[in-house]
Amino acid sequence: MLKKTLTIFALAAAMVFFCACSSVYSSQYYYTESFEDTYEAVVTSGTDIKNYSALKQALVAMIENHQELGEFQFSAYRGSISDDLAAVCLEIENETPIGAYAVLDLSYELRRIVSYYAAEVKITYTRTKDEIDSIVELVGLSELRGFIENAMGSYEESVTIKMYSLDVNSDYIADYIERVYFQNPLVLALEPSVEISSFPESGASQIYEILFDYGVSGSQALNMTNVMNDKVSEIAEGISSQNHAFIALRLAEYLNSQVRFSDEEDIYSDGAYGAIVEGSATNKGLALAFKVLCSYFDIECIVVQGTSFDWEMSRHYWNIIKLGDEYYHVDIPGFSTRGREASFLLSDVQMWNYQLWDIEKYPLCRGSLNYSDLYAAAGEDDPDDSEEMPDPLVSEEPSPSLPVSTPPVTPSQTLEVPTHGEENGSEEPEPPTPDEEI
């Protein structure tokens, strides 16, 4: 009778112990042992855990395989099994990338079987197996950059990556995505709005979920890029010159005369598509459109982000182009406000009268060409001196040996992200600050 009573009591006790991992701040962990009077062999599918590291590795493997239930045995375990189970739950949920990304709740039940301990583990997930399987593990900055470029070239709407790096965080990824876009507007007609979540929020090893929002579907954005490229080909057919300086001028004149300036920032007017296809753009859209057109003629062109040197100190975008071995500023919005001579082929010193920018990010502009000499050499009248605007697509120079059409953009088209600013090998006067007199 006594043995039967003790057995019933033991069975009742075996039903009440439970350890759960949830919030690191609010949860309490309880540990109870269950003793069984008769020997039960540990299930052959169980993993024999010897230490904390092996325990963590086994639980991470469960998560990576999206396994909801698992059982582990502990024989000759080095350490406190109950303490380590509680600690590893907290670590996985809050500090381990896969746990922070995919786990909602991790709980376990620990029991003793004669000379063994066994733990049954249950995991509840916030992610599907497909989401976990889609995580791409990257090594090094080169792999990260290549992956981002390919994802953007294919107009992916979401990607998830995992990497270990002391140099990478959400801000780094966001900055690089912006850089890819500014360097490749011919391939990327629309700038994506980007949302990046990191799991955990800090640490050298993290999972990053990157969401791209183009305002339209990825397939629509790809189609819009091809429409823009067709329009670029049409514009280029009207340019007949072999001189890159004249080509750049004709392209700038075309945008100045054919595109309505807009202060409204949206997915179209703020990009090359709005300027080239819709005929309406902000100064940012104009700068991106000019880069697109220059790229067609293999003219190196950079989009510059700076600040207007005025009372409002407003953000402003313009371009730097390379002619021969020298660089020059081109500010298309200035064609209408300051005139061509004060907006085309400017040096850094001249541009400091109107704009401020980070000179460390961009090449020095100190070329010998200027707008007046360009027209004088061609024997043409300066259109700034006449009331009638010349046809921006007319030139008497021979046609270049260039293709007359741009091939459609296809997913995974190679994107280029050249590094600028490295040419700054000699000294230039320091740019003025807003408090200094030009």
FENWO-V525925 format. One record per residue. RES is the residue in one letter. PHI is phi as a letter, one per 40 degrees, with the letter a starting at -180 (NA if undefined). NEAR is the number of other ideal C-beta (glycine too) atoms within 8 Angstrom. Layout:
res | phi | near
RES | PHI | NEAR
RES | PHI | NEAR
This chain:
res | phi | near
M | NA | 4
L | c | 5
K | c | 6
K | c | 7
T | c | 8
L | c | 8
T | c | 9
I | c | 8
F | c | 8
A | c | 12
L | c | 8
A | c | 8
A | c | 10
A | c | 10
M | c | 6
V | b | 7
F | c | 14
F | a | 7
C | b | 15
A | b | 10
C | b | 14
S | b | 7
S | c | 5
V | c | 7
Y | c | 4
S | b | 5
S | c | 9
Q | b | 3
Y | b | 8
Y | b | 7
Y | b | 9
T | b | 8
E | b | 8
S | b | 10
F | b | 6
E | b | 12
D | c | 5
T | b | 4
Y | c | 6
E | b | 7
A | c | 5
V | c | 10
V | d | 7
T | c | 5
S | c | 4
G | c | 10
T | c | 7
D | c | 9
I | c | 11
K | b | 7
N | a | 9
Y | c | 9
S | c | 6
A | c | 9
L | c | 13
K | c | 12
Q | c | 8
A | c | 12
L | c | 13
V | c | 12
A | c | 8
M | d | 11
I | c | 16
E | c | 8
N | c | 6
H | f | 10
Q | c | 8
E | c | 7
L | b | 8
G | a | 11
E | b | 11
F | b | 13
Q | b | 14
F | b | 11
S | b | 8
A | f | 4
Y | c | 10
R | c | 5
G | h | 8
S | c | 5
I | c | 11
S | c | 9
D | c | 8
D | c | 11
L | c | 13
A | c | 12
A | c | 9
V | c | 12
C | c | 13
L | c | 11
E | c | 11
I | c | 17
E | c | 14
N | b | 10
E | b | 10
T | c | 12
P | d | 12
I | c | 15
G | c | 15
A | c | 12
Y | c | 13
A | b | 11
V | b | 15
L | c | 5
D | a | 9
L | b | 15
S | b | 11
Y | a | 13
E | b | 9
L | b | 15
R | b | 13
R | b | 11
I | b | 11
V | f | 7
S | c | 4
Y | b | 10
Y | b | 12
A | b | 14
A | b | 14
E | c | 10
V | b | 13
K | b | 9
I | b | 13
T | b | 8
Y | b | 11
T | c | 5
R | b | 7
T | c | 7
K | c | 6
D | c | 6
E | c | 10
I | c | 14
D | c | 6
S | c | 7
I | c | 12
V | b | 9
E | c | 7
L | b | 10
V | b | 6
G | g | 7
L | c | 8
S | c | 6
E | c | 10
L | c | 15
R | c | 10
G | c | 8
F | c | 12
I | c | 12
E | c | 12
N | c | 10
A | c | 11
M | c | 16
G | c | 14
S | c | 9
Y | f | 12
E | c | 9
E | c | 9
S | a | 8
V | a | 9
T | b | 13
I | b | 13
K | b | 13
M | a | 13
Y | b | 5
S | a | 9
L | c | 4
D | c | 5
V | b | 10
N | a | 7
S | c | 9
D | c | 6
Y | c | 9
I | c | 14
A | c | 10
D | c | 8
Y | c | 12
I | c | 13
E | c | 8
R | c | 9
V | c | 14
Y | c | 12
F | c | 10
Q | c | 9
N | b | 13
P | c | 15
L | c | 13
V | c | 9
L | b | 13
A | c | 11
L | b | 14
E | c | 9
P | c | 10
S | c | 8
V | b | 10
E | b | 7
I | b | 11
S | b | 7
S | b | 12
F | b | 11
P | c | 11
E | c | 4
S | a | 5
G | h | 7
A | c | 6
S | b | 7
Q | a | 14
I | b | 13
Y | b | 14
E | b | 12
I | b | 14
L | b | 9
F | b | 14
D | b | 9
Y | c | 15
G | g | 6
V | b | 8
S | c | 7
G | c | 11
S | c | 7
Q | c | 9
A | c | 13
L | c | 11
N | c | 8
M | c | 13
T | c | 14
N | c | 10
V | c | 11
M | c | 14
N | c | 13
D | c | 10
K | c | 10
V | c | 14
S | c | 12
E | c | 8
I | c | 13
A | c | 13
E | c | 7
G | c | 8
I | c | 13
S | b | 8
S | a | 11
Q | b | 6
N | c | 7
H | c | 8
A | c | 10
F | c | 12
I | d | 14
A | c | 13
L | c | 12
R | c | 13
L | c | 14
A | c | 13
E | c | 14
Y | c | 12
L | c | 14
N | c | 11
S | c | 8
Q | b | 7
V | b | 13
R | c | 6
F | c | 10
S | b | 10
D | c | 5
E | c | 6
E | c | 7
D | a | 7
I | c | 9
Y | c | 11
S | c | 14
D | c | 12
G | b | 16
A | c | 14
Y | c | 14
G | c | 17
A | c | 17
I | c | 13
V | c | 10
E | c | 10
G | g | 8
S | a | 11
A | a | 17
T | c | 14
N | c | 12
K | c | 11
G | c | 18
L | c | 16
A | c | 14
L | c | 15
A | c | 15
F | c | 15
K | c | 16
V | d | 14
L | c | 15
C | c | 15
S | c | 11
Y | d | 12
F | b | 13
D | f | 5
I | c | 12
E | c | 7
C | a | 12
I | b | 11
V | c | 12
V | b | 12
Q | b | 7
G | a | 12
T | b | 10
S | c | 12
F | c | 12
D | a | 6
W | c | 3
E | c | 5
M | f | 8
S | c | 7
R | c | 7
H | a | 11
Y | b | 13
W | a | 16
N | b | 15
I | b | 14
I | b | 13
K | b | 12
L | b | 13
G | g | 5
D | b | 3
E | b | 11
Y | b | 12
Y | a | 15
H | c | 14
V | b | 15
D | b | 15
I | c | 15
P | d | 12
G | c | 12
F | d | 14
S | c | 6
T | c | 5
R | b | 8
G | g | 8
R | c | 12
E | c | 10
A | c | 9
S | b | 13
F | b | 12
L | f | 12
L | c | 12
S | c | 10
D | d | 13
V | d | 8
Q | c | 9
M | c | 12
W | c | 12
N | c | 6
Y | b | 10
Q | b | 12
L | b | 11
W | a | 11
D | c | 6
I | c | 10
E | c | 6
K | c | 7
Y | b | 11
P | c | 12
L | c | 10
C | b | 13
R | a | 9
G | c | 11
S | c | 4
L | c | 10
N | a | 8
Y | c | 11
S | c | 8
D | c | 8
L | c | 13
Y | c | 10
A | c | 7
A | c | 6
A | c | 7
G | g | 4
E | b | 5
D | c | 6
D | c | 11
P | c | 9
D | c | 7
D | c | 5
S | b | 7
E | c | 2
E | c | 4
M | c | 7
P | c | 7
D | c | 5
P | c | 11
L | b | 9
V | b | 7
S | a | 9
E | c | 3
E | c | 8
P | c | 6
S | c | 5
P | c | 10
S | c | 3
L | b | 7
P | c | 4
V | c | 6
S | a | 6
T | b | 11
P | c | 5
P | c | 6
V | c | 10
T | b | 5
P | d | 7
S | g | 7
Q | c | 8
T | c | 6
L | b | 13
E | b | 6
V | b | 11
P | c | 5
T | c | 5
H | b | 9
G | g | 9
E | c | 6
E | c | 8
N | c | 10
G | c | 3
S | b | 5
E | c | 2
E | b | 10
P | d | 5
E | c | 4
P | c | 9
P | c | 10
T | c | 6
P | d | 7
D | c | 3
E | c | 6
E | c | 3
I | c | 6
